[in-house]
């Protein structure tokens, strides 16, 4: 007669649930049940208080790096146009100011529309920042063969120093820009907005983020003509926000993390058969000597010397990066100052120095950025 196997012990689930609930309740853990994320980390407990927004801890000893970069700015706006260079077609796509990452897919689509001569042909792209990479990928997606020529590759490009908020900032001077440019600008913004939504996720370091614009008197002042790409836009009154000021504009926007996005774009370029050649092109003659019959100029600030654009100027920006705070899940902007939380740190910025070529971080600017942010978060109710 076979021996009966002992019955496995099973806990009384109702009793276990009661016990667990008692432990959780007595410890206060039910106040902010953490959820497991795909990466295996747990979300931090939500901060206490009616607004559930954690403040940034701003102090000198939390600074992990300081960087400075040069925005390629033109008062009349970016350039997207085609011209002849000997027997070649030369398509310009540069001068995006502070909107390079934001507008890259949009202006690149306009540029590729001008220069694409059909699949199974060779194309050259000059520059390997956000604009150059978007241009190269769009050519590949249409069936073209691409070689990217660049003096610098990520992470040594201007795009790597960008804050990464999806919103075109400091792109043009409204007093100078023409109606034709403004129409092109709006078209590029909408094209880019749609393209980036297809890339949201961990693979490209893109996600949706709530943004608070402190001190904006109206929605119109915050979004201008781009209200259709500013979802969940609301004007918050006193009592609806914790920021110690009368009015705040709330908008949901995408956030791009350059340290993830740019390597992912490089990977896509190479996997699709693209080529990279690190070299500096010094003049039009060297561009004309390239073997490809169609050349896309995405050299940013370098277009000034390479193609003689006298209007193009640097606008220096400095960023102070603090230790990461995973509990900070919103962007905060006040006048020129801004705070963007990312995986690689809390990014603090807000300097726009026209005509300054210096890329060495300045201690006095660091101190000014920190002081502004300290004052901003000192007024915040938690």
Number of C-alpha atoms within 10 A of each C-alpha: 3 4 5 6 6 6 6 6 6 6 8 8 9 9 10 11 11 11 12 12 14 12 13 14 12 10 10 11 13 13 13 13 14 14 12 10 9 8 7 8 10 13 14 14 15 15 16 12 11 12 14 14 19 20 19 21 17 21 12 13 8 14 18 14 13 17 16 20 22 27 30 26 28 26 18 19 25 27 19 22 16 18 12 10 16 12 9 17 21 23 25 27 28 31 32 28 26 26 25 28 28 26 31 27 28 26 29 30 20 18 23 21 13 17 20 21 16 11 13 11 15 19 24 25 26 30 29 31 28 26 28 25 24 25 32 29 23 20 27 20 12 13 16 20 21 26 20 24 24 21 16 16 19 17 15 12 18 21 25 21 19 26 24 24 24 24 21 19 14 17 22 23 13 12 8 12 15 13 10 8 17 16 11 18 20 17 17 20 24 16 19 21 21 13 14 21 13 9 15 16 11 13 11 19 19 23 18 17 19 17 23 25 22 24 17 21 15 15 19 13 10 21 16 11 11 15 14 10 18 19 12 11 20 15 18 20 12 12 13 13 21 19 23 17 16 15 20 28 24 24 23 19 21 21 25 26 22 24 20 17 21 26 15 14 21 21 12 15 22 14 10 14 12 18 14 17 13 13 13 14 17 12 13 14 12 11 20 18 11 15 12 18 18 23 27 28 29 33 26 29 23 23 22 18 13 17 15 12 14 10 12 26 22 23 23 21 24 25 25 24 23 24 20 19 18 15 16 20 17 18 23 21 22 17 10 10 17 23 24 23 26 25 13 16 19 27 23 26 27 21 18 17 15 14 13 13 14 15 13 11 17 13 10 9 17 20 12 14 20 21 14 19 22 15 11 21 19 16 12 16 16 16
